[in-house]
Amino acid sequence: MGFGNTYGMEYAISIAVVAVFVCVYLLTRPKTKACYFDLYDDKQFKSEGERFVVSLGLPKEGGKTDIKKYQSIIKRNMFKIKGRKYCGFFDKFSAQEEEIKTLLKTDLSALDTLPSIDDEPRVIKLARFCLAHSDCQFLEDRVKYIIDEQNKRKTLSFSEIMAFQSAFVYVLIENICYMYLQLDTLAKIYRLSAKYVYNPILLNEKYKKLTKSKLFLSICAMCAGYKMEYFANIHNEVTDNINSKIKMLLDGVKQVMSYDFSRYYTPLEILDKFEVFSEASSETKKNFLTLIKEASDEENLDEFLYTVRLEKYMQSASAGHIRVKRLNLFSHIICLINHKRDITMLATALSSKHFMNLYFTPNNNSSRKLGTSISKMLEFQNTFEPIYKYHTVNFGISTAGGKLRIMPALPRQIEKADVVFDVNGIKNTLHIERGDEKQMYLGNTLISGVEQIRLGDNPIDITVKIPKK
């Protein structure tokens, strides 16, 4: 029994200590309060937006968010206003309850790894500026302006661009939290009104000024059983306004979730010119751009400037080189490719669709077997739309030795092309068209079995038909 009493005393002390710490935390924790911002017209938004971006300065790695706190406040107050003691006063808010609960399950953990300013991710600050001064509405032109202003000074990283969706969702959840804090205040007023109607003396002295509030008196009238429309309109106007704001915020979430922020990644202005990149799958592009971020971070270089270097490297003789080790095994040759994750790998991928897939297309297909030809890999739908849809055109014109050779290659999007080319001051015309089979015409005459045409002093008009793709 002595040991039992000792253990019981230890548990009691532990519980008491925990209870004290919980009470201290509840009394000293900083309260979450809504922040109010001025609404800007378009002209003011641009002038203040530029000033805001300049004031941000350089970020540090890693930040923190308050998403868990916002989730907790929303869930707690959502539960509190469902009590029977409110006699259906908050019933209209139950319609969005499931949608909000689903929203709160959104994974926003990637935000904590991003460059931050004052311990908060930079993308959240940019997203909050866009929404706060636009009455929490997601306006594409304003989003574009703020991101462009930031990119002028320091290119937003690929990770930041891809996290913008999460950043806007975070700010919208933040504002939904503020709405539920208002509902909590409204619930407190309701409880005080019910107490006042029951016995005015029970109302604490510090709340006496509420008796001059039309909202407080209208709820008192409802609690007392008055059915007059005048009283109902006063508090209904307040709850309807909060409910409309919550609906607007949820609509904003839908807009954000369907918006493609990748268009604001400035290196795409260069990379979209390469057909291999432009036609790659969404996941392939993401993996490729992730390597650009890693490589530029390693050299402490802006990602746009690193991509400029990559473009110049593509023009050098060393671009596209790979190291291959071949092993003879019975009747097969096994090739081992060794490539460092650097600018040479990026250049190799841009120079060949096969190597782009080999290095950067994820192997998600469980049915794909080892040894499957790269050219036979499944095609993935490209949802990562290029901002500038450049397509490489190769007219394939050679005039070496005074002989014309033509081997055109047009992207599938190009149906027809007309070219005028000059040889020794003589202007010749070439027409490239799609056809059922490869054909060549000199004027209106079909030429068969001829690979080259001797050039003379007279201009020629040639039509080449290439098979449809």
C-alpha positions as CSV (number, residue, x, y, z in Angstrom):
1,M,0.0,0.0,0.0
2,G,2.9,2.3,0.7
3,F,4.3,1.9,-2.8
4,G,0.8,2.4,-4.2
5,N,0.4,5.7,-2.3
6,T,3.9,6.8,-3.5
7,Y,3.0,6.1,-7.1
8,G,-0.3,7.8,-6.7
9,M,1.3,10.9,-5.2
10,E,3.9,11.0,-8.1
11,Y,1.1,10.9,-10.7
12,A,-0.8,13.6,-8.9
13,I,2.2,15.8,-8.8
14,S,2.9,15.2,-12.5
15,I,-0.7,16.0,-13.4
16,A,-0.6,19.2,-11.4
17,V,2.7,20.3,-13.0
18,V,1.3,19.7,-16.5
19,A,-1.9,21.5,-15.6
20,V,0.1,24.5,-14.4
21,F,2.1,24.7,-17.6
22,V,-1.0,24.4,-19.7
23,C,-2.6,27.2,-17.8
24,V,0.5,29.4,-18.1
25,Y,0.6,28.6,-21.9
26,L,-3.0,29.5,-22.4
27,L,-2.6,32.8,-20.5
28,T,0.7,33.9,-22.1
29,R,0.4,32.6,-25.7
30,P,0.1,35.4,-28.3
31,K,-3.5,35.9,-29.5
32,T,-4.3,35.6,-33.2
33,K,-5.8,38.8,-34.4
34,A,-7.0,39.7,-37.9
35,C,-4.8,42.2,-39.8
36,Y,-6.5,44.9,-41.8
37,F,-5.1,46.3,-45.0
38,D,-6.1,49.2,-47.3
39,L,-7.7,48.4,-50.6
40,Y,-5.8,49.7,-53.6
41,D,-7.0,50.6,-57.0
42,D,-4.8,49.4,-59.9
43,K,-2.6,52.4,-60.0
44,Q,-2.0,52.5,-56.3
45,F,-1.4,48.7,-56.2
46,K,1.4,49.0,-58.7
47,S,3.2,51.9,-57.0
48,E,2.8,50.3,-53.5
49,G,3.6,46.9,-54.9
50,E,7.0,48.1,-56.3
51,R,7.8,49.7,-53.0
52,F,6.8,46.5,-51.1
53,V,9.0,44.2,-53.3
54,V,12.0,46.5,-52.8
55,S,11.5,46.5,-49.0
56,L,11.7,42.7,-48.8
57,G,15.4,42.6,-49.3
58,L,17.4,39.3,-49.5
59,P,15.8,36.2,-48.0
60,K,17.4,33.5,-45.7
61,E,17.0,29.8,-46.1
62,G,14.1,28.1,-44.3
63,G,11.1,29.7,-42.6
64,K,8.0,28.8,-40.6
65,T,4.3,29.0,-40.9
66,D,1.4,29.2,-38.5
67,I,-0.8,26.8,-40.4
68,K,-1.3,24.4,-37.5
69,K,-2.4,27.3,-35.3
70,Y,-4.9,28.4,-38.0
71,Q,-6.2,24.8,-38.4
72,S,-6.7,24.4,-34.7
73,I,-8.6,27.7,-34.3
74,I,-10.9,26.9,-37.2
75,K,-11.6,23.4,-36.0
76,R,-12.2,24.5,-32.4
77,N,-14.5,27.3,-33.3
78,M,-16.3,25.2,-35.9
79,F,-17.1,22.8,-33.1
80,K,-18.0,25.5,-30.6
81,I,-20.7,27.2,-32.7
82,K,-22.5,23.9,-33.3
83,G,-23.8,23.8,-29.7
84,R,-27.5,23.6,-29.0
85,K,-27.3,26.6,-26.7
86,Y,-27.2,28.8,-29.8
87,C,-30.6,27.6,-31.0
88,G,-29.6,27.4,-34.7
89,F,-28.1,30.9,-34.7
90,F,-25.0,29.5,-36.7
91,D,-26.8,26.9,-38.8
92,K,-26.0,28.7,-42.1
93,F,-22.3,28.0,-41.6
94,S,-22.7,24.3,-41.6
95,A,-23.0,24.3,-45.4
96,Q,-19.3,24.9,-46.0
97,E,-18.1,22.8,-43.1
98,E,-17.1,19.7,-45.1
99,E,-15.4,21.8,-47.7
100,I,-13.4,23.6,-45.1
101,K,-12.4,20.4,-43.3
102,T,-11.1,19.0,-46.7
103,L,-9.2,22.3,-47.2
104,L,-7.5,22.0,-43.8
105,K,-6.0,18.6,-44.9
106,T,-4.0,20.3,-47.6
107,D,-0.3,19.6,-47.3
108,L,1.5,22.9,-47.0
109,S,4.7,21.6,-45.4
110,A,6.8,22.5,-48.5
111,L,6.5,26.2,-47.5
112,D,8.7,25.7,-44.5
113,T,11.7,24.9,-46.7
114,L,11.6,28.0,-48.8
115,P,13.6,31.2,-48.6
116,S,12.1,33.4,-45.9
117,I,12.1,37.0,-44.7
118,D,11.6,37.7,-41.0
119,D,11.1,33.9,-40.6
120,E,8.2,33.8,-43.0
121,P,8.5,32.4,-46.6
122,R,8.8,35.1,-49.2
123,V,6.1,33.6,-51.4
124,I,3.6,34.0,-48.5
125,K,4.4,37.6,-48.1
126,L,4.0,38.2,-51.9
127,A,0.7,36.2,-51.9
128,R,-0.6,38.1,-48.9
129,F,0.1,41.5,-50.5
130,C,-1.8,40.5,-53.6
131,L,-4.9,39.3,-51.7
132,A,-4.9,41.7,-48.8
133,H,-5.0,44.8,-50.9
134,S,-7.6,43.3,-53.3
135,D,-10.3,42.4,-50.8
136,C,-9.0,38.8,-50.7
137,Q,-9.8,38.3,-54.4
138,F,-7.4,36.4,-56.6
139,L,-6.8,38.8,-59.5
140,E,-4.4,37.4,-62.2
141,D,-3.1,40.8,-63.4
142,R,-2.1,41.8,-59.9
143,V,-0.5,38.4,-59.2
144,K,1.5,38.7,-62.4
145,Y,2.6,42.3,-61.6
146,I,4.0,41.4,-58.1
147,I,5.8,38.3,-59.3
148,D,7.3,40.1,-62.3
149,E,8.5,42.9,-60.0
150,Q,10.2,40.3,-57.8
151,N,11.8,38.6,-60.8
152,K,13.2,41.9,-62.0
153,R,15.3,42.1,-58.8
154,K,15.9,38.5,-57.9
155,T,14.6,35.5,-59.8
156,L,12.2,33.5,-57.8
157,S,13.5,29.9,-57.5
158,F,11.7,27.0,-59.1
159,S,10.7,25.7,-55.7
160,E,9.1,29.1,-54.9
161,I,7.3,29.2,-58.2
162,M,5.9,25.7,-57.7
163,A,4.9,26.6,-54.1
164,F,2.9,29.7,-55.0
165,Q,-0.3,27.7,-55.1
166,S,0.4,26.6,-51.5
167,A,1.2,30.1,-50.5
168,F,-2.1,31.6,-51.7
169,V,-4.0,28.7,-50.2
170,Y,-2.2,29.4,-46.9
171,V,-3.2,33.1,-46.9
172,L,-6.8,32.2,-47.8
173,I,-6.9,29.7,-44.8
174,E,-5.4,32.5,-42.7
175,N,-8.4,34.7,-43.6
176,I,-10.9,31.9,-43.0
177,C,-9.4,31.6,-39.6
178,Y,-10.1,35.4,-39.0
179,M,-13.7,34.8,-40.0
180,Y,-14.0,32.0,-37.4
181,L,-12.5,34.3,-34.8
182,Q,-15.3,36.7,-35.6
183,L,-17.8,33.9,-35.2
184,D,-16.3,33.1,-31.8
185,T,-16.7,36.7,-30.8
186,L,-20.3,36.5,-32.0
187,A,-20.9,33.4,-30.0
188,K,-19.6,35.1,-26.9
189,I,-22.0,38.0,-27.5
190,Y,-24.8,35.5,-27.9
191,R,-24.0,33.9,-24.5
192,L,-23.8,37.3,-22.8
193,S,-27.2,38.2,-24.4
194,A,-28.8,35.1,-23.1
195,K,-27.4,35.8,-19.6
196,Y,-28.6,39.4,-19.8
197,V,-32.1,38.4,-20.8
198,Y,-32.3,35.9,-18.0
199,N,-31.0,38.4,-15.4
200,P,-29.5,41.8,-16.3
201,I,-27.6,41.9,-12.9
202,L,-25.5,38.9,-14.0
203,L,-23.8,40.8,-16.8
204,N,-20.3,41.7,-15.8
205,E,-19.6,45.4,-15.4
206,K,-17.0,45.4,-18.2
207,Y,-19.6,44.3,-20.7
208,K,-22.2,47.0,-19.7
209,K,-21.3,49.0,-22.8
210,L,-22.7,46.2,-24.9
211,T,-26.2,47.3,-23.9
212,K,-25.9,50.2,-26.3
213,S,-25.0,47.9,-29.2
214,K,-27.8,47.3,-31.7
215,L,-26.3,43.9,-32.5
216,F,-26.3,42.9,-28.8
217,L,-29.9,44.1,-28.3
218,S,-31.1,42.3,-31.4
219,I,-29.7,39.0,-30.1
220,C,-31.3,39.8,-26.7
221,A,-34.6,40.2,-28.5
222,M,-34.2,36.9,-30.2
223,C,-33.2,35.1,-27.0
224,A,-36.3,36.7,-25.3
225,G,-38.5,35.3,-28.0
226,Y,-39.3,38.4,-30.0
227,K,-40.1,37.6,-33.7
228,M,-39.9,41.2,-35.0
229,E,-38.2,41.4,-38.4
230,Y,-36.3,44.5,-37.5
231,F,-34.3,42.7,-34.8
232,A,-33.7,39.7,-37.0
233,N,-32.4,41.8,-39.8
234,I,-29.7,43.4,-37.6
235,H,-27.9,40.2,-36.6
236,N,-28.7,38.4,-39.9
237,E,-26.8,41.2,-41.7
238,V,-23.7,40.4,-39.6
239,T,-23.9,36.6,-40.0
240,D,-24.7,36.9,-43.7
241,N,-21.7,39.1,-44.3
242,I,-19.3,36.7,-42.6
243,N,-20.9,33.7,-44.4
244,S,-20.5,35.5,-47.8
245,K,-16.9,36.2,-47.0
246,I,-16.2,32.6,-46.2
247,K,-17.8,31.5,-49.5
248,M,-15.7,34.1,-51.4
249,L,-12.5,32.7,-49.7
250,L,-13.4,29.2,-50.7
251,D,-14.1,30.3,-54.2
252,G,-10.6,31.9,-54.2
253,V,-9.1,28.5,-53.2
254,K,-10.7,26.9,-56.3
255,Q,-9.3,29.6,-58.5
256,V,-5.8,29.2,-57.0
257,M,-5.9,25.4,-57.3
258,S,-6.7,25.6,-61.0
259,Y,-4.0,28.3,-61.8
260,D,-0.7,27.5,-63.4
261,F,2.1,29.5,-61.7
262,S,4.8,27.9,-63.7
263,R,4.5,30.5,-66.4
264,Y,6.2,33.0,-64.1
265,Y,9.4,31.0,-63.9
266,T,11.7,33.2,-66.0
267,P,14.2,30.5,-67.2
268,L,11.2,29.1,-69.3
269,E,11.7,32.1,-71.6
270,I,14.9,30.4,-72.7
271,L,14.1,26.7,-72.3
272,D,10.8,26.8,-74.2
273,K,12.8,27.6,-77.3
274,F,14.2,24.0,-77.2
275,E,11.7,21.6,-78.8
276,V,13.0,18.7,-76.7
277,F,12.0,20.6,-73.5
278,S,8.8,22.2,-74.9
279,E,7.4,18.8,-75.8
280,A,8.5,17.0,-72.6
281,S,6.0,15.7,-70.1
282,S,5.1,17.7,-67.0
283,E,7.0,15.5,-64.6
284,T,10.0,15.5,-66.9
285,K,10.1,19.3,-66.9
286,K,9.8,19.5,-63.2
287,N,12.7,17.1,-62.7
288,F,14.8,19.0,-65.2
289,L,14.1,22.4,-63.6
290,T,14.8,21.0,-60.2
291,L,18.3,20.1,-61.4
292,I,18.7,23.7,-62.6
293,K,17.8,24.9,-59.2
294,E,20.3,22.5,-57.5
295,A,23.1,23.3,-59.9
296,S,22.6,27.1,-59.6
297,D,22.4,26.9,-55.8
298,E,25.7,25.1,-55.8
299,E,27.3,27.9,-57.7
300,N,25.3,30.6,-55.8
301,L,24.0,31.9,-59.2
302,D,20.6,33.3,-60.1
303,E,18.6,30.6,-61.9
304,F,17.9,32.7,-64.9
305,L,21.6,33.6,-65.3
306,Y,22.4,29.9,-65.0
307,T,20.0,29.1,-67.7
308,V,21.6,31.8,-69.9
309,R,24.9,30.0,-69.3
310,L,23.2,26.7,-70.3
311,E,22.0,28.2,-73.5
312,K,25.5,29.4,-74.4
313,Y,26.9,26.0,-73.4
314,M,24.5,24.3,-75.8
315,Q,26.3,26.2,-78.6
316,S,29.7,24.9,-77.7
317,A,31.3,21.7,-79.1
318,S,31.3,20.0,-75.7
319,A,27.5,20.2,-75.2
320,G,25.7,16.9,-75.4
321,H,28.8,14.7,-74.6
322,I,28.2,11.6,-72.5
323,R,30.5,9.0,-70.9
324,V,29.5,5.5,-71.9
325,K,31.1,2.2,-70.9
326,R,30.2,-0.8,-73.0
327,L,30.3,-4.4,-71.8
328,N,30.0,-7.4,-74.1
329,L,27.8,-10.0,-72.5
330,F,27.2,-13.1,-74.6
331,S,25.2,-11.8,-77.6
332,H,24.4,-8.4,-76.0
333,I,26.1,-5.1,-75.4
334,I,25.4,-3.5,-72.0
335,C,26.0,0.3,-71.9
336,L,26.6,2.0,-68.6
337,I,26.1,5.8,-68.7
338,N,27.8,7.9,-66.1
339,H,26.8,11.5,-65.9
340,K,27.4,14.1,-63.2
341,R,24.3,16.1,-62.2
342,D,25.5,19.4,-63.7
343,I,25.3,21.6,-66.7
344,T,26.6,18.8,-69.0
345,M,23.7,16.6,-68.1
346,L,21.2,19.4,-68.7
347,A,22.8,20.1,-72.1
348,T,22.7,16.4,-73.1
349,A,19.0,16.2,-72.2
350,L,18.2,19.4,-74.3
351,S,20.0,17.9,-77.3
352,S,18.1,14.7,-77.4
353,K,14.5,13.6,-76.6
354,H,15.9,10.1,-75.7
355,F,18.3,11.4,-73.1
356,M,15.7,13.9,-71.7
357,N,13.5,10.9,-71.0
358,L,16.4,8.7,-69.8
359,Y,17.6,11.3,-67.3
360,F,14.4,13.1,-66.2
361,T,11.3,11.1,-67.0
362,P,10.2,9.3,-63.8
363,N,9.9,5.5,-64.0
364,N,6.3,5.3,-62.7
365,N,5.0,2.6,-64.9
366,S,5.2,-0.7,-62.9
367,S,4.8,-2.7,-66.1
368,R,7.9,-1.1,-67.7
369,K,10.7,-3.6,-67.7
370,L,14.4,-3.2,-67.5
371,G,15.8,-3.0,-71.0
372,T,12.7,-1.3,-72.6
373,S,13.8,1.0,-75.4
374,I,13.8,4.6,-74.5
375,S,12.0,5.4,-77.8
376,K,9.2,3.0,-76.7
377,M,8.6,4.6,-73.4
378,L,5.0,5.7,-72.8
379,E,4.1,9.2,-73.7
380,F,3.0,11.4,-70.9
381,Q,0.4,14.2,-71.2
382,N,2.1,17.5,-71.0
383,T,0.3,19.7,-68.5
384,F,3.2,22.0,-67.8
385,E,2.4,24.4,-70.6
386,P,5.3,26.4,-72.1
387,I,4.9,30.1,-71.8
388,Y,6.6,30.7,-75.2
389,K,5.8,27.9,-77.6
390,Y,8.9,27.9,-79.8
391,H,9.4,25.1,-82.3
392,T,12.7,24.5,-84.2
393,V,12.5,24.6,-88.0
394,N,15.2,23.0,-90.1
395,F,14.9,23.9,-93.8
396,G,17.8,21.5,-94.6
397,I,19.3,23.7,-97.4
398,S,22.9,22.9,-98.6
399,T,24.5,24.7,-101.6
400,A,28.0,23.3,-101.2
401,G,29.9,22.8,-104.5
402,G,27.2,24.7,-106.5
403,K,24.8,21.8,-105.9
404,L,21.5,22.2,-104.0
405,R,20.6,19.5,-101.5
406,I,17.3,19.7,-99.6
407,M,16.4,17.7,-96.5
408,P,13.8,19.7,-94.6
409,A,12.5,18.8,-91.1
410,L,9.4,20.7,-89.9
411,P,7.8,20.4,-86.4
412,R,4.4,18.7,-86.7
413,Q,2.7,22.0,-85.9
414,I,4.1,23.5,-89.2
415,E,2.1,22.6,-92.3
416,K,3.8,24.8,-94.9
417,A,6.8,27.1,-95.3
418,D,8.1,29.3,-98.2
419,V,11.7,30.3,-98.2
420,V,13.8,32.6,-100.5
421,F,17.5,31.8,-100.3
422,D,20.4,33.6,-102.0
423,V,23.3,31.8,-103.8
424,N,25.9,34.0,-105.5
425,G,23.4,36.9,-105.9
426,I,20.7,34.6,-107.4
427,K,17.5,34.5,-105.4
428,N,15.9,31.0,-105.4
429,T,12.5,30.0,-104.0
430,L,11.7,26.9,-101.9
431,H,8.2,25.7,-101.0
432,I,7.9,23.0,-98.3
433,E,4.5,21.3,-98.0
434,R,2.9,18.3,-96.4
435,G,2.0,15.4,-98.6
436,D,1.3,11.7,-98.6
437,E,4.9,10.8,-99.6
438,K,8.2,12.5,-100.2
439,Q,8.3,14.3,-103.6
440,M,10.2,17.1,-105.3
441,Y,9.1,19.5,-108.1
442,L,11.2,21.8,-110.2
443,G,8.6,24.3,-111.2
444,N,5.6,22.1,-112.1
445,T,7.7,19.1,-113.1
446,L,8.0,16.2,-110.7
447,I,11.6,15.0,-110.3
448,S,12.2,11.4,-109.3
449,G,15.4,9.7,-108.2
450,V,17.3,13.0,-107.9
451,E,19.0,13.9,-104.6
452,Q,20.6,17.2,-105.8
453,I,20.2,19.9,-108.4
454,R,23.0,21.9,-110.0
455,L,22.6,25.6,-109.5
456,G,23.2,28.0,-112.4
457,D,22.8,31.6,-113.3
458,N,19.0,31.5,-113.4
459,P,16.8,31.4,-110.3
460,I,14.9,28.2,-109.6
461,D,11.5,27.5,-108.0
462,I,11.4,24.2,-106.1
463,T,8.6,22.5,-104.2
464,V,9.4,19.7,-101.7
465,K,6.6,17.6,-100.2
466,I,7.4,15.8,-96.9
467,P,5.2,13.0,-95.4
468,K,2.5,14.1,-92.9
469,K,3.3,13.1,-89.3
